[in-house]
Structure formats: structure tokens, C-alpha cells
């Protein structure tokens, strides 16, 4: 199942990567391995986008794109995010391929239970290779996660059949007084607002995870 | 590149990938539930949107204040007070109360003392319970009157200046009483005499 080739580096289809593609791949891997801080403007954009309406149903474009991405993961189409998914796969499981999610789960269990595969010398040798491998199992997992986000979660939050009693207890809006243990200084208003916003932002994220059913 | 890969912690990377998909980045532990989960309004995007706006307004005011553009800073903060812009949440009320306190400070620096006191009153209507927010507003009331007294003295209005000073002292005293009450609420044994 594993495709191993010597340099020059090649994609899963055996076509050598162009220098630009290789640069892009290296950048993606470096960003995943050693992420840098977001620019404040980008952070605000992401925040605004996340706050717009997190529970709205997937729109037509998102549905179409998720289907296209699924097909790309199955090797039946192309998608601009495919290279990133493959790069992440390679970082997670270099040289490993799985036909299905079960294979990936099995391997994750082995790792968690201290299986011997990690100590396998032949596996270590594969790790040092610069050849690009494809692991369909993980990409399928990523696709599944994307599909859950796009379809299952909106259904959970907008559906009317779910009983209210099954909703998790959410962190409530309340006084911020417990956040402050000392009297207020005149020139520290901004830092107080920063603190309030930061704490409530974490709580909003936690509320979303609870609504999504995340443990 | 292969060498770098061998040092990678795969599980962390998988989590990173999933965090990127969900647009989430947790830099601190998740807040615990408990008293925060009483019936009420959950922390929601409307509140966060308001808090984000408040942050932007105060940071803008910081920059303008640094440039000695106090009128500009007042304008930036006043944008938070527009009718209909305030979500009915305790956090929003407290943030606006604190904003009124800052406005009172800025306006009194420009000798707009009556306006400054109106800001203090507006803030006190939002921060009704004994808290550092309320205590801070009384402190600002005292500061406004103290500045007014100095201005009156400069212009030779001694008796009016004395009245302003008296009001300042009264406000500072109230501020200290509120601060003490807050401390006692947080630490029930605070201030009690302990025999050796």
C-alpha cells in the first residue's frame, strides 16, 4: 500500500512536485509544525466570521465545496485544500496508508496503548524519507470532521426534535466582578475590558463545544 | 525535512488540524461550569460582539489620549453609548459603567465638569451593587470635584472651590466604603481584629 520513491519528491500520483508546489508544501508543513501568531487584523476577521452566525445551516457553496473535497479525498477530483490535507496526513502518519477509518483508529489505539509499532526500526527508516506519501485514512477522518461540522452540527442546533433536557448546561452571562481582586486603577480601563472580553471569548467557545456535543 | 518530521508529536498535529477546522484556539483552560450555569442568558455572540466593540473603542481612546487628543478619545468611547447598542447583559452594563467612569475622567481633564458628573451618574445607574465598578465611579466623582475645585481656586472662586472640595471628600469616602464592602464580601474575615 505504501508508495516509496527516491527523490525527486513526488505527489501521490507520481508526478514530481514543482519547486513552487514544494515551497508551498514546506510552508504548510512549517505552519502546522511551528505556527506563528495571527495578525490582529486576521484574528478580528476570523472572530467576526465565527460570530456572524455559527449555527446557521451550511449554504449551497459550502455543501458543494464539501462534496468536492470528499471526492478529491477519494481521488476522484481535485481541490485546492487537498495538498494541505495530504501534508497534515504526512506529518501525522509518514509513509502510512489506510484504506479506511478503521485502519486509522486501530493504529491510533496501538499508539495510545503503547504498541510496538512506534519502536519499529523499519518505520523509523521510513520517517526519514523525503518522499511524499498519502494516507487515505486520515484524510478521510478530516473529511468526516468537516462533514460533521457542515451537516450534523447545524442539524443538532437547529433541529426541533431534540428535547431541551438533553442540552448541556451552558456558561451564563453574569457579573464580571469576580474577575477583579483589587480596586480599579484610573488608567487601566482598557486592560480590564481586555480581560473581560478574553474570559468571555473562552466561555463562548466552551459553550459552542458543549452545544456541539464535544466532551 | 525528514529530520524535522521525526520530532513532530503527531497527536498534537492532529489536534492542531482539527482546531484549525473549527476555528478554535484554546490558550487557557476551559472555564469550569458551576455557579456560571444558573438559569439565564448564555454567553453568546451578541455579548462577544459588544465586548469586541468595547475593546476597540478603548484601545482607540488609548492611542488618541497618548496623542493628547482627548476630544477624539471621548468621541471613540461615546460610540459605545449609542441607544440600542447595549445588550442587556451584566457584563455589558459593567463595561459601559466603566466607560462612563473613563469619560468622566477625560471630560474633567477638559474642565467639562458638569458633563463629567452626568457620566458618573449614568455609570452608577448601571453599577448598582457594591462592586469595584461602583467604587471606581465614586472615585471618579471625587476626582471630578477635586479638579473642579482647583479650577475654581485658580479663578478666585474660593467659596465655590470649598464646596467642590467637600463634595470630593464625600465621594472619596463613599468610594472607600464601597471598596471595603467588596473586600469584606470576598474575604469575610477582612478587617476583623485578631487577638494575639
Interface residues (C-beta under 8 A of the other chain):
Chain A: X26 X29 X32 X33 X35 X44 X46 X47 X49 X50 X51 X52 X53 X54 X88 X90 X91 X92 X93 X94 X111 X124 X127 X128 X129 X130 X138 X142 X145 X146 X149 X169 X170 X171 X172 X173 X174 X175 X176 X177 X180 X181 X182 X183 X184 X186 X189 X190 X192 X193 X194 X196 X197 X199 X200 X201 X202 X203 X204 X205 X206 X207 X209
Chain B: X1 X2 X3 X4 X5 X6 X8 X10 X11 X13 X14 X16 X17 X18 X21 X22 X23 X24 X26 X28 X30 X31 X33 X35 X36 X37 X38 X39 X40 X41 X42 X43 X44 X45 X47 X48 X49 X51 X52 X54 X55 X58 X59 X61 X62 X89 X90 X91 X94 X95 X98 X99 X101 X102 X105 X129 X131 X132 X133 X135 X136 X139 X140 X143 X179 X182 X186
